[in-house]
């Protein structure tokens, strides 16, 4: 499914409260900008039995007190299935999720610092990390532009 169709699906599935679909439309350019940096239109994300995404805490090798929490997104089901995480937990499943939805979820996942996208099947070193703060910053820029268009500053 192409990026525009994924955004439309996100809008269609949003609460029809008159605000949320407009907000998704407003942040869509930010989501698309980041998604275009990635190779795939969908990724496989490991999930527990409760359908919560698997969160991995990484420690800095030289300074173990520095940690970050990441979600891994794999290009194929086989990559997710053969990941080190999957082999450690037999209760995990991997589901395909559109890249726009993955990025949209990142904005709301407070404990997550980044999503690490594996770009090439079978190659663990070919990754793109998208930090949540980077995506949120881009969304803030887009929202500022949106507000300026929708609610022009008082000229008087």
Order of alpha helices (4+ residues) and beta strands (2+ residues): alpha-alpha-beta-beta-beta-alpha-alpha-beta-alpha-beta-beta-alpha
